[in-house]
Amino acid sequence: MSELDNLIKNRRSTVLFEEGIEISESELEEMFALNKFAPSAFNLQHTHYLVLTDDAQKEKVYEASQQYKVKTASAVIVVLGDVNAHHHIRTINEGLLNLGVLTPFQYEQESQSVTEFYETRGRFFQREDAIRNASLSAMQFMLIAQDRGWDTCPMIGFNAEELQQSLNIPGHYVPAMLITIGKKSESKQRPRGYRKPIHEYVSFNKMHAE
Ligand SMILES: Cc1cc2nc3c(=O)[nH]c(=O)nc-3n(C[C@H](O)[C@H](O)[C@H](O)COP(=O)(O)O)c2cc1C
C-alpha cells in the first residue's frame, strides 16, 4: 500500500479530541500553503477558511452546533464558499496577463465568459458551486492535516444562520461545513461504518437500476 492509501484508510472522523492541545498558527499556515493547490472551477478559489483557536470564538460555534467536540478541538475551522467568487476573475488572471501567458484579448474573453457563465446560471448555481469548490478544498485539507499527525472531523450539524451572525460572516459566504481539528482521544472511537461495495456505488458506461 502506498503512503496515500494508508492516509486515506486511516482517516477517521474524530468523535472526541484530547483537551488542552494547541495548534499554532504557523503550522496551520503551512497546511494552507499546501492546500492552496486544490483545484477550483476557472481557478476562482471560492474557498475561505475562518480558523478559530480562541475559546470565546469556539464557544460561539458550540452554541450554534451543540456538538461537544467543538469545545475539545484545538481549532474549529469554518469552511466558507464565496458565491461571488466569479467577481474576482480579472484579479485572478492579472498575473497571467502581466506575464504574457494570456494576451489582452484572451484576458478580456476569459473575464467575460466566466462572468457570463455564473450570471446566466444564477444564484442557486453560484451557491452550489461555492459549496462544491469549498468541499473539494476541505477534503484535501483534512488529508494534509492527517499527514501531519492531526485528526479532523467534517461537520454539517450546525445552525448556519446563527453561526453566520455570531461570527460576523458576510452574506456572500456560504458555510459549506466545519472542520474540527486536534488530536483524537483514544477513550472514544467508533468502529468504521459500513462502506458500500464498488458495484453498489460505481456504474460503468450506464447507470445500473436501483
Ligand atoms: C459533509 C459531512 C458532514 C458531517 N457532519 C458531521 C457532524 O456534524 N458531526 C459529526 O460528529 N460527524 C459528522 N460527519 C462525519 C461522518 O459522520 C463520518 O464521516 C461518517 O460517519 C464516516 O466515518 P469516517 O469519516 O470515520 O470514515 C460529517 C461528514 C461529512 C462528510
The ligand as an SDF file (V2000), in Angstrom:
LIG
                    3D

 31 33  0  0  0  0  0  0  0  0999 V2000
  -20.4040   16.7140    4.9820 C   0  0  0  0  0  0  0  0  0  0  0  0
  -20.2110   15.9280    6.2690 C   0  0  0  0  0  0  0  0  0  0  0  0
  -20.8530   16.3500    7.4060 C   0  0  0  0  0  0  0  0  0  0  0  0
  -20.6520   15.6850    8.6320 C   0  0  0  0  0  0  0  0  0  0  0  0
  -21.2170   16.2010    9.7680 N   0  0  0  0  0  0  0  0  0  0  0  0
  -20.8980   15.6510   10.9610 C   0  0  0  0  0  0  0  0  0  0  0  0
  -21.3260   16.2680   12.1750 C   0  0  0  0  0  0  0  0  0  0  0  0
  -21.9960   17.2970   12.1790 O   0  0  0  0  0  0  0  0  0  0  0  0
  -20.9670   15.6860   13.3480 N   0  0  0  0  0  0  0  0  0  0  0  0
  -20.1960   14.5580   13.3910 C   0  0  0  0  0  0  0  0  0  0  0  0
  -19.8780   14.0930   14.5020 O   0  0  0  0  0  0  0  0  0  0  0  0
  -19.7550   13.9530   12.2630 N   0  0  0  0  0  0  0  0  0  0  0  0
  -20.0710   14.4880   11.0520 C   0  0  0  0  0  0  0  0  0  0  0  0
  -19.5940   13.9170    9.8870 N   0  0  0  0  0  0  0  0  0  0  0  0
  -18.7450   12.7180    9.9480 C   0  0  0  0  0  0  0  0  0  0  0  0
  -19.4630   11.4820    9.4100 C   0  0  0  0  0  0  0  0  0  0  0  0
  -20.3780   11.0090   10.3570 O   0  0  0  0  0  0  0  0  0  0  0  0
  -18.4040   10.4260    9.0510 C   0  0  0  0  0  0  0  0  0  0  0  0
  -17.5920   10.9220    8.0090 O   0  0  0  0  0  0  0  0  0  0  0  0
  -19.0170    9.0880    8.6150 C   0  0  0  0  0  0  0  0  0  0  0  0
  -19.7660    8.5070    9.6340 O   0  0  0  0  0  0  0  0  0  0  0  0
  -17.9420    8.0960    8.1760 C   0  0  0  0  0  0  0  0  0  0  0  0
  -16.9980    7.8990    9.1910 O   0  0  0  0  0  0  0  0  0  0  0  0
  -15.4290    8.1270    8.9700 P   0  0  0  0  0  0  0  0  0  0  0  0
  -15.2720    9.5430    8.4680 O   0  0  0  0  0  0  0  0  0  0  0  0
  -14.7870    7.9390   10.3090 O   0  0  0  0  0  0  0  0  0  0  0  0
  -14.9680    7.1470    7.9750 O   0  0  0  0  0  0  0  0  0  0  0  0
  -19.8060   14.5410    8.6720 C   0  0  0  0  0  0  0  0  0  0  0  0
  -19.1980   14.1200    7.4760 C   0  0  0  0  0  0  0  0  0  0  0  0
  -19.3750   14.8230    6.2940 C   0  0  0  0  0  0  0  0  0  0  0  0
  -18.6380   14.3690    5.0630 C   0  0  0  0  0  0  0  0  0  0  0  0
  1  2  1  0
  2  3  1  0
  2 30  2  0
  3  4  2  0
  4  5  1  0
  4 28  1  0
  5  6  2  0
  6  7  1  0
  6 13  1  0
  7  8  2  0
  7  9  1  0
  9 10  1  0
 10 11  2  0
 10 12  1  0
 12 13  2  0
 13 14  1  0
 14 15  1  0
 14 28  1  0
 15 16  1  0
 16 17  1  0
 16 18  1  0
 18 19  1  0
 18 20  1  0
 20 21  1  0
 20 22  1  0
 22 23  1  0
 23 24  1  0
 24 25  2  0
 24 26  1  0
 24 27  1  0
 28 29  2  0
 29 30  1  0
 30 31  1  0
M  END
$$$$
